[in-house]
Amino acid sequence: MSVTFAFILNGEPCEATDLSSMYLLFALHGALDKKGTRLGCGEGHCGAFTVTLDGTPVTSCNLPISTLERKNVGTVEGVLDHQLAAALIRNQAGQCG
């Protein structure tokens, strides 16, 4: 039996099917094809895998995708057209938490 979770990813409706036991980071890299969020320590300490959940920064490496039902998730790809992204590029800043 398939289990589907519906949430908002970078302002767009998104559904994740059969990923309920997966952490968000791995779903982002795999099924959702969002590569901007990086794996760092994998324990929630370094911040390289930080996303926003309903506007609050959270670590995606230890966030079960099953907890995202009807929530808003934001990744670095979601800010690419904003002033923050322009400032990061202008200053040659790397994503590092």
N, C-alpha and C positions, 0 to 999 in steps of 0.2 A: 504494500500500500504506500503510495507516494504522499509525502507531507510537504506542503507548500507554505512558505512564509512570505507575506507581502509587506514591503517597507518602501521608504523613499530613499533613493541613493543619488546624492548630488542634485536634488530637486526633481528627479524623474522617478515615476513608479517602477518598482523592481520586485521580482518574485524569485525566490530561491527554493528550488524543489529538491528534496532528498539530500539536503545539506544540514539537517538539524543537529547532527552530532559534530559538526565542523566549527572551528573558531572562525570569526569573521575575516581575519587576515588571510587565511588560506582560501576562503571562498572568494575574496576579492582578487587574489592572484590567479585563481583557477577559473571557476565557472563564470565569474563576473568580469574578468579580464581588465582589472584595474591594477596596474603595476606600480603606481606611485608610492603606495604605502609599503615600507620596507621592513623586512625581518631583521631585528637586531638581536637582543639578548634572548628573546622568547619568553621572558619571565615578567614583563610589565615594568621593567626598571628604566630602560634606556630611552623610551619614547619615540623611537624611529617608526613605530607602527601606530602612532596616535591618529585617531579619526575623531570626528565630533558625533555625538549621539544626542539628538535634540538640542544641539548647540553647546554641549558640554564635552570637553576633551576626555576621551577614554582610550584605553589601549585595546587594539583589535586582536592582539595575539592571544588574549585570554578571555575574549568576549564570545560566548556561544551565539551562533547565528539564530538560534531558536528564541533568543530574547529580544529580537528586533521587530517583532510583529507591530505594524502601524507606527513605527518610529522613523525619525529622520536621521540618516547617516550621511556624513560629509567626509570626503577624502580630499587629498591634495589636488586631484583632477578637477574637483568642483570649484577650485579657486583660480584656475589657470587664466581666466579672463579678467581677474580682479586686480586692484592696485597692489595687493600683497604679492601676488605672483610676479608682477612687473618689478617690484622692489627687490625680490629675491633674485631675479634674473639680472637686474641692473648691478647688483652688488656681488654677483657670482656666489651666492649663498647656497650651500647644499642642504638637503633635508636631513636633519639630524636631531629629531625630537622636538 
